[in-house]
Amino acid sequence: MIKIGWLNTYDSAELHVSDGQINSPFVTYEPEKYHRKPTNKNTRFLFTNCPAFTQFNQNLYVIRAPIDINLKLQPNPENINVYDCFPIGEKVHPLAYQKMLIVENDPNNQADFGVPHVQIKTPYVFYADVPVTVQLLPAIYHDQNLPGNVITGEFDIHAWQRSINFAFEWKQQGKPLHIMRGDPLYYVKFIVHNKPNEKVRLVRLKANSNTVKPVLRAQGTAHMVIKSFDLFDVARKWRAPKFITKENIWNPGD
């Protein structure tokens, strides 16, 4: 079994400043291993007993929404190609949305013209001491009824440390986006490169110079190079020999 470290960036004042957000770690849910509810049927012919199905799910974790996400789009009267995003109701203060919400309206940055992208910042960074790919996936086993598509992605968390966000293509502009606090927001899945069927276990890391420094080093690179993945070999030379160490493990009170 491989240990994967995860950092709650809300624990780091330095990351708050660099990322322009100030949030409390108290609102964050820990990544939760996905477990399918057991069936009352006892037969080996169920798809849930298929090795392909069980291996896909064995390293799948649920990331839950830290706040109520109640948002709607409204056309901007000065530019028909631009939408303004507004909160619905008063469960979450508008200032919280300002810190956590990013709306991409620039048509040059939209995969489909006139389809805005929305990002909800979430405070998770993952670390591995062997090459491991993390995948960001929609919450495929939960009926979210979203007005568009979750934007997926993957990268090697042995080489690269960055926070993972909920990113969303708002296809149905007239339909609001509703996700309640505690509901699944997205999944993360881990694949160990040299042994794809290897199981992983998540351990929480503390926010110290060892864990925060690589996140700061990776920030903003996408604005300076065409493909930040080209920097992975450089990042490996800068990384610490190990992240999952006794010194870095988080304990209550840290």
C-alpha positions as CSV (number, residue, x, y, z in Angstrom):
1,M,0.0,0.0,0.0
2,I,1.2,3.5,-1.0
3,K,0.7,6.5,1.3
4,I,-0.5,9.7,-0.4
5,G,-0.2,12.9,1.5
6,W,-2.8,15.7,1.4
7,L,-2.5,19.3,2.6
8,N,-5.4,21.6,3.6
9,T,-4.1,24.9,2.2
10,Y,-6.4,26.8,4.5
11,D,-3.9,25.8,7.3
12,S,-1.3,28.0,5.6
13,A,-1.3,31.8,6.0
14,E,1.4,32.0,3.3
15,L,-0.8,30.2,0.8
16,H,-3.8,32.4,1.8
17,V,-1.8,35.5,0.8
18,S,-0.4,34.1,-2.4
19,D,-3.7,32.7,-3.6
20,G,-5.7,35.7,-2.5
21,Q,-8.0,33.9,-0.2
22,I,-8.6,33.8,3.5
23,N,-10.6,30.9,4.7
24,S,-11.0,28.7,7.7
25,P,-9.9,25.0,7.7
26,F,-13.0,24.3,9.9
27,V,-15.3,24.3,6.8
28,T,-13.2,21.7,5.0
29,Y,-14.2,18.0,4.7
30,E,-11.4,15.5,4.7
31,P,-11.2,13.4,1.4
32,E,-13.5,10.4,1.9
33,K,-12.8,7.0,0.4
34,Y,-15.6,6.0,-1.9
35,H,-17.6,3.0,-0.8
36,R,-20.5,1.6,-2.7
37,K,-23.4,0.5,-0.6
38,P,-23.5,-3.3,-0.3
39,T,-26.2,-5.2,-2.2
40,N,-28.4,-7.8,-0.6
41,K,-27.7,-10.1,-3.6
42,N,-25.1,-12.9,-3.2
43,T,-23.9,-13.8,-6.6
44,R,-20.5,-13.6,-8.3
45,F,-22.1,-12.4,-11.6
46,L,-22.8,-8.9,-10.3
47,F,-20.9,-6.2,-12.1
48,T,-19.8,-5.0,-8.6
49,N,-17.6,-8.1,-8.4
50,C,-15.9,-7.5,-11.7
51,P,-12.2,-6.9,-11.2
52,A,-12.2,-4.0,-13.7
53,F,-14.9,-2.3,-11.6
54,T,-13.4,-2.9,-8.2
55,Q,-9.9,-1.8,-9.3
56,F,-11.4,1.4,-10.8
57,N,-13.0,2.3,-7.4
58,Q,-10.4,1.1,-5.0
59,N,-8.5,4.4,-5.0
60,L,-11.4,6.7,-5.5
61,Y,-12.0,9.5,-3.0
62,V,-15.0,11.9,-2.6
63,I,-14.3,15.6,-2.2
64,R,-17.3,17.3,-0.6
65,A,-18.5,20.9,-1.0
66,P,-17.2,23.2,1.8
67,I,-20.0,25.7,1.3
68,D,-23.5,25.9,-0.2
69,I,-23.1,26.7,-3.9
70,N,-26.2,28.4,-5.1
71,L,-25.4,30.5,-8.2
72,K,-27.1,31.8,-11.3
73,L,-25.9,33.4,-14.5
74,Q,-27.4,36.6,-15.9
75,P,-26.5,38.1,-19.3
76,N,-24.5,41.3,-19.0
77,P,-26.5,44.1,-20.6
78,E,-23.4,45.8,-22.0
79,N,-22.0,42.6,-23.6
80,I,-24.3,39.8,-24.8
81,N,-21.3,37.4,-24.8
82,V,-20.6,37.9,-21.1
83,Y,-22.5,36.5,-18.1
84,D,-22.5,37.9,-14.6
85,C,-22.6,35.3,-11.8
86,F,-24.8,36.0,-8.8
87,P,-25.4,34.0,-5.5
88,I,-29.0,32.9,-4.8
89,G,-30.2,33.3,-1.2
90,E,-28.2,34.4,1.9
91,K,-26.7,31.1,3.2
92,V,-23.2,32.2,2.1
93,H,-21.9,35.8,2.3
94,P,-21.1,37.3,-1.1
95,L,-17.5,38.0,0.1
96,A,-17.0,34.2,0.5
97,Y,-18.0,33.7,-3.1
98,Q,-15.6,36.5,-4.2
99,K,-12.7,34.6,-2.6
100,M,-13.7,31.2,-3.8
101,L,-15.4,31.8,-7.2
102,I,-13.7,32.4,-10.5
103,V,-15.8,33.1,-13.7
104,E,-14.1,32.9,-17.1
105,N,-16.0,35.0,-19.6
106,D,-13.3,35.7,-22.1
107,P,-14.3,33.9,-25.4
108,N,-10.7,33.3,-26.2
109,N,-10.4,31.1,-23.1
110,Q,-13.7,29.2,-23.7
111,A,-13.7,25.8,-25.4
112,D,-17.1,26.6,-26.8
113,F,-18.0,30.2,-27.6
114,G,-20.4,31.7,-25.2
115,V,-20.1,28.9,-22.6
116,P,-18.6,30.4,-19.4
117,H,-16.3,28.4,-17.1
118,V,-16.7,28.6,-13.3
119,Q,-14.1,27.5,-10.8
120,I,-14.8,26.9,-7.1
121,K,-11.5,27.0,-5.2
122,T,-10.9,24.0,-2.9
123,P,-8.0,23.6,-0.5
124,Y,-6.5,20.2,-1.4
125,V,-2.9,19.5,-2.5
126,F,-1.7,16.0,-2.9
127,Y,1.8,14.6,-2.5
128,A,3.4,11.2,-3.4
129,D,6.9,9.9,-2.9
130,V,6.7,7.7,-6.0
131,P,5.2,8.6,-9.3
132,V,1.4,8.7,-8.9
133,T,-1.2,10.3,-11.1
134,V,-4.2,12.0,-9.5
135,Q,-7.3,12.3,-11.6
136,L,-10.1,14.8,-11.1
137,L,-13.4,13.2,-12.0
138,P,-17.1,14.2,-11.9
139,A,-19.1,12.7,-9.0
140,I,-20.2,9.9,-11.3
141,Y,-22.0,7.8,-8.6
142,H,-24.0,10.8,-7.3
143,D,-26.9,12.4,-9.2
144,Q,-25.9,16.1,-9.1
145,N,-28.2,17.3,-12.0
146,L,-25.7,20.0,-12.9
147,P,-26.3,22.6,-15.7
148,G,-23.1,21.6,-17.5
149,N,-20.0,19.5,-17.3
150,V,-17.3,19.1,-14.7
151,I,-13.9,19.8,-16.3
152,T,-11.6,16.8,-15.7
153,G,-7.9,16.6,-15.4
154,E,-4.8,14.6,-14.2
155,F,-1.2,15.1,-13.3
156,D,1.7,13.5,-11.5
157,I,1.7,14.4,-7.8
158,H,5.3,13.1,-7.4
159,A,6.5,16.0,-9.6
160,W,3.9,18.7,-9.1
161,Q,2.0,20.2,-6.2
162,R,-0.9,22.5,-6.8
163,S,-4.4,22.9,-5.3
164,I,-7.2,21.2,-7.1
165,N,-10.4,23.2,-7.9
166,F,-13.9,22.3,-9.0
167,A,-14.0,23.5,-12.6
168,F,-17.3,23.6,-14.5
169,E,-18.5,24.4,-18.0
170,W,-21.9,26.1,-17.6
171,K,-23.7,24.7,-20.7
172,Q,-27.2,25.6,-19.6
173,Q,-26.9,29.3,-18.8
174,G,-30.6,29.6,-17.7
175,K,-30.3,26.8,-15.1
176,P,-28.9,27.6,-11.7
177,L,-26.0,25.7,-10.1
178,H,-27.0,24.1,-6.8
179,I,-24.6,22.0,-4.7
180,M,-25.2,21.9,-0.9
181,R,-22.5,21.9,1.7
182,G,-21.4,18.4,2.3
183,D,-22.6,17.0,-1.0
184,P,-20.1,15.4,-3.3
185,L,-18.4,18.1,-5.4
186,Y,-15.9,16.0,-7.4
187,Y,-13.9,12.8,-7.0
188,V,-10.1,12.3,-7.0
189,K,-8.6,9.0,-8.1
190,F,-5.0,7.9,-7.7
191,I,-3.0,5.6,-10.0
192,V,0.4,4.4,-9.0
193,H,2.6,4.4,-12.1
194,N,4.7,1.2,-11.6
195,K,1.8,-0.8,-10.2
196,P,-1.7,0.5,-11.3
197,N,-3.5,-2.0,-9.0
198,E,-1.7,-0.8,-5.9
199,K,-3.9,0.5,-3.2
200,V,-3.3,3.9,-1.6
201,R,-4.0,5.4,1.8
202,L,-4.3,9.1,2.4
203,V,-2.5,10.8,5.3
204,R,-2.9,14.5,6.2
205,L,0.2,16.6,6.1
206,K,0.9,19.8,8.2
207,A,1.4,23.2,6.5
208,N,5.1,23.8,7.0
209,S,8.0,25.0,4.8
210,N,8.5,21.4,3.4
211,T,4.9,21.2,2.1
212,V,4.1,24.8,1.3
213,K,7.3,25.6,-0.7
214,P,6.6,23.3,-3.7
215,V,3.1,24.7,-4.0
216,L,4.4,28.3,-4.1
217,R,7.1,27.3,-6.7
218,A,4.5,25.9,-9.0
219,Q,2.1,28.8,-8.9
220,G,1.7,31.0,-11.9
221,T,3.8,28.8,-14.2
222,A,0.9,28.3,-16.6
223,H,1.1,32.0,-17.4
224,M,4.8,31.8,-18.3
225,V,5.1,28.7,-20.3
226,I,2.9,27.1,-22.9
227,K,2.7,23.7,-21.1
228,S,3.6,23.6,-17.4
229,F,3.9,19.8,-17.7
230,D,7.2,20.4,-19.5
231,L,8.5,21.6,-16.1
232,F,7.9,18.3,-14.3
233,D,11.5,17.1,-14.7
234,V,12.8,20.4,-13.3
235,A,10.3,20.2,-10.4
236,R,11.5,16.7,-9.5
237,K,15.1,18.0,-9.1
238,W,13.8,20.6,-6.6
239,R,11.5,18.4,-4.6
240,A,12.4,17.0,-1.2
241,P,13.4,13.3,-1.2
242,K,10.3,12.5,0.8
243,F,7.1,14.3,1.8
244,I,5.4,11.5,3.8
245,T,7.7,11.8,6.8
246,K,7.1,11.9,10.6
247,E,8.1,15.6,10.5
248,N,5.4,16.4,8.0
249,I,2.5,14.3,9.3
250,W,-0.4,16.4,10.7
251,N,-1.6,15.8,14.2
252,P,-4.5,17.5,16.0
253,G,-3.3,20.8,17.4
254,D,-0.8,21.5,14.6
